[in-house]
Amino acid sequence: MAEVGPVADKVTSYFYALLFVRHPGLRPLFPPAMDAQRDRLLKALLTAAEHIDNTPVLVEYLQNLGRGHRKYGTRAEHYPAVGECLIGALNKYADAVWDADTEAAWVRTYTTISQVMIDAAAADELRAPPWWQAEVVSHDLRTPEVAVLTLRPDQPYPFRAGQYASLETPWWPRIWRHYSFASAPRSDGLLAFHVKAVPAGWVSNALVHRARPGDVVRLGPPAGSMTVDHTRDSGLLCLGGGTGIAPIKALVEDVAEHGARRPVEVFYGARSNHDLYDIDTMLRLQQTHPWLEVHPVVDRDGLLQLPDAIRTFGPWTAYDAYVSGPPGMIRSGVDALRGVGFPAERIRHDSVEELVASGS
């Protein structure tokens, strides 16, 4: 991986060229524009390599990938073709270190990785569809760039507060983007998402500016581990920036539904007061639940002041932390938490790599 890292773009381009020339029947499984897809392949490889010595983390990551690939129409017989072309691309661009032993090791590794994904997909097939159809039942434009969408799936959709789902719109087939659930599971089965239109974002702009009640989108399976452990009685310190307040709101509802009076401190970050689009909802929750405190934190001079806010309040020795928002905000939030002594195992957030890859 160190050898191919500097030429990552060439490796991934060559891999897809090989794949589509040797196996043209697989091309329809991929989006028309391949830029983001190229990034995802290498990020997946790097993530797998990073956790190669941490079997539980690696297996969970691969299982999520295997389940998620079902929505693309991926089948078990597709994996050998991908492996053949991946090894062909690595062979070409890592030729300085490539030999028979290296190739044998990669064959073993890819076989193991793909089998974990195949098994996870097969198990998932017994209990869930590859995707859900979901009708837009309401579309609330909170700001010119942020919409709150409520969807009705065509069959029960099991998920946990704090997780996210991938969405595909009818206007951009085979292009999926991740959005967090903005509520805990509801008795009426409806799902809520907060979507911010980002520059050149195909899916986000379609959902914010084009979607209307009656439109039908597709949902992939739920993913993410930013969930509450209800066997613990620790407090929750929640940092939500922008539309990252959506899963934080879901976590608050989740704590309320479990009836435990655990202290929950929410720091809601935004670039301006105008961007605190869901502050009224959060303040109503605070009025309803005496164990909840909501702190708006507005940007000054281009930088969110969350680190200062975290240091001002506290102490946080009896709390678990949850961080949600844009990738830069997650990184700064985690740094701030570590700076006040939070151990890494008590900080939960979605994969920054996934967020970067799905940012439109």
N, C-alpha and C positions, 0 to 999 in steps of 0.2 A: 504493500500500500504506500510506503514511503517513496518507492520508485515511481509509481504512477501518479502520485498526488500532484506534482507540478504540471503534468500534462492531462489532467482530469478531463478537460473538455474534449480533447482528441480521443481519449479512451472511450468515453461514453458515446461520442458521435460514431466512432468506428464500430462499437458494439451494436448500435441500432441499425447501422448500414448493413452489417453482417446478418442481423436477425431478419430484417425485412427482405433482403435478397434471397437468403436461404429458406426463409419460412414466410412467404408473402401473405399467407392466410392469417398471420397474427397481427398484421397492420391495423385491421379495424378495431382491435382491442384498445388501441392507443388514441389519444386526442390528436386532432389535426395539427396543432402547433406543439412541437416537442420540447420547447425550451425548458419549461418547468419540469417536464418528465425526465429530461437528462439530469437535472440537478437532483431529483429525488433518488434516482438509481445510485448515484455516488454517495449521497447522504446515508442511504440505507446500508451500503457496503461499509462506510466509515463507522456507522453506529454499531454494526455487527462486529467489526474488527475491534472497536473500542471496548466492547463488553465480552470479548471472546473468552476471558478467564472468569467471568461472572455468569455462570450457567443460568441461575433463576432469572436474572434481568434479561439476558439474551433470549431465553426461551419465550418469556412473556412478550418481548418485542416482536419476535418472529411469529408467534401465534396471532398477535394483533394484525400483523401484515397479511398473514394467510387468510384470516377471516375477512379483512378489508378487500383483498383482491377478488373475492367472489363477485363483488358488484361490477367488476370490469368484464366478467365472463371468463375469468381465468379457470382452467381445468388442470388436473394433475398431469396430463400428457403434455402441457405446454412447458413445464419446468425443465425437462432435459434440453429442449431447443434453446432456452435462455441460457442454461449453463454452458452448453457447447459454445455459444457465441461470446459469452462473457470470458471464458477461458481463452478463446481465440483473441479477444481484444487485449487481455492482460499479457498474453504471450508476445503480441506484437510490440507493446509499449513498455514492457518490463524485460526486454530481451537481455539487458545487461546482467540480470540476476536470475533469469528463467532457465531451468534445466528440468530433467525428467523428474527429480524428486519434488521440485516446486510444483510442477503440474500435477503430480500424484496427490500432493497435499491439498491443492485447490479442488481437485475432483472430490476427494473425501469430504472436504469442508462444505463444498456446495451441495453435495448429496445429503449431508446431514441437515444443513440449513433448509433445503427445499423440502425434505421429508417432514420436518417440524411444521412448516407452513401447510403442506398438503394434508397432514393429519388434523391440524386445527380447522382447516376448511371443511374437511369431511365430517368432523364432529359438529361443527356449526350448522352444516347442511341438515342435520337431523332435527334441529330445533328452531331454525330461523331462516327466513328467505334471504337471498343475496342482497336484496334492497327492498325498500318500502316505497309505495306511492303515497304522496301526502298532498292534500289540497290546502291552498292558502285560504284561511277563513277570515283573517283580518291583516291589514297592512297599515301600521301607524307610523307616519313619518315624523319622528321627534325633532330632527334638525334637517337642514337641506341634504345632509350626507348620512344620517343614521335612521334606520327603520327598525321597528319591532314587528316581527312577523309571527303570527300564530298559525300553526299547521295542524291538520287533522289527518293522521296516517290511516291507510286503508285497512290495517290490522294492528293488533296490540304491539306496542313498541317498548320493550323493557330497557330501562337505563337507570343510572344512578345520578343524583345531583352532583355536579362538578365535572361530569363527563362532557364529551363533544361528539358531534356526528359530521360526516361528510355529506354535502348537498350537491346535487346536479340539477341545473335548470334546463327547461326545454329549449332555450335559445342557444346554449353552448353544450351540445351532447359530448359526453365522455370527458368533460372537464369538471372535476370535483374539488370543492374547497371545504375546509373544516370550520365549524361554528359551534360554540358552546351552548348547551341548554340554559335558558334563562329562568328556569323554574325547576323545582323538584317534581317528580312524577305526580301527575294530577289525576283525580278520580274520573274526569271526563276524557282522559286520554290525549288531550291536546298538548302540543309542544310549542314552546316559545323560543325565538332566537333574536338576538340583537345583531344587526349587520351594518357595518360602516363601509360606504363606497370608497374605495381607494383608487388612486390614479392608475388608469389602464387595467383596472381589475375587472375582468370579464364577468365573473360570477357575482361579485359584490355589487357592481353597478346594475346588473340585471335584477338582482333581488331588491335593491333600494329604489331604482328608478323605473323599472319595467313591470315587476310582478304586481298582480292585483288579485283580490279575492276571486276564487274560482280557478286560478291557475294551478297546475299540478307539477310538483317537483319530485325528485327521487332522493331518498335518504339511504345512506350506507349504515352499517351497524355502529352502535355506540363504542367509543374508545376513550382512553384516558384514565388515570389513576388519582386525580386530584379530588378524592372523595373523603368523606368523614368516617373515621373509625369510631363507631358508636359503642365499642367496648371500653373506650377511654373516657375519662371525665375532665380532660384538659380543656382549657379555653381555646378559642380560635382567633388568631390574628390574621385578618384578611386584607390583602393589598390588591385593589382592582383599578386598573388604568383604562380610560376610554370604555369601549364595549367589553373590556375585561370585567366590568362590574356584573355582567350577565351570570357567569357561573358562581360568583360570590353571592348574588341574590338567591340563587338556587341552594347554595350551602346553608344560608340563613334559614330558608324555608325548611330544609331537611332537619336542621337542629330543632326547629320549632315543632315539627311533626313528631319527632321522637320524644318530645315532652321533657327532655333533660334541660335544666336551667344552667347550661354551660355559658360562661361569659364569652361574648363574641364582639370583637373590636374590628370595625371595618374602616379602612382608609381608602376613600374614593378619590382617585387622582384624575385631573383633567387639565388641559392647556388653558382653559378659561372657564368662567362661570357658565357661559353658554353651552360648553361641552359636558356639563354635569346634567345630561339629558334625563337621567333616571333618579335624580336626587329626591324628588317628591315621593317616589315609591319607597326608597330606602328610609326616608324620614318617617313615613307612615308605619313601616315595619318597626322602627325604633320606638314609636309611640305605643305600639301593640305589645312589644316584648321588652320588659324592663332589663333583661340581661344583655340587650344589644345596644352598642354605642356606634354611631356613624360619624366619621370625621371627614368632611370635604377637604381636599388638599389641592389648591389651584396653583398651576405653574407660575414660576417667577423667573424672568430672564432666560426662558428657553429650557429650563431644567425642572423636572418635577422634584418637589422638596420632600419626597417620601422619607428619605434617610433622616432628615431633621425631625420629621413628625414621629418616626419610630423611636428616636432617641429621647424625644420630649416626654412621651408617654411611657407606660411600662411600670414596673419590670415585667419581663415576658417569660420568666422561668417556668411558669405553669401553662404555657400556650404552645399550640402547634400552628405553623404558619402556612398560609395559602396565598399564592401569587398568580395573578392573571392579568394579561394585557398584551401590548405589542412586545416583540422580542427584546428591544432595548430596555423597556421598562421592567421586564422580568429579570434581565441581567442585573440592572441597578438595584432592584428590590432585593434580589438574593444577596448581592454584595452588602447591602445595608443591614440585612438580617444577620449575616455572618459577622458583620462589624460590631453588632451588639451582643454577640455571643451565642447566636442560635446554632445548634448543631445541624449539620446538613441533613441528617435523617429525619428531622422534624420540619423540613421545608418542602412543601409540595407545589409543583407547577407542571403544566404541560410541556412536552418536549419543545424546546426552542427551535430545533431543526425542523420539526413538523410545521411549526408556525411560519417559519421562513418560507418553507416550500409551498405553503397553502395560503399565502398572503393576499390573494386576489379573488 
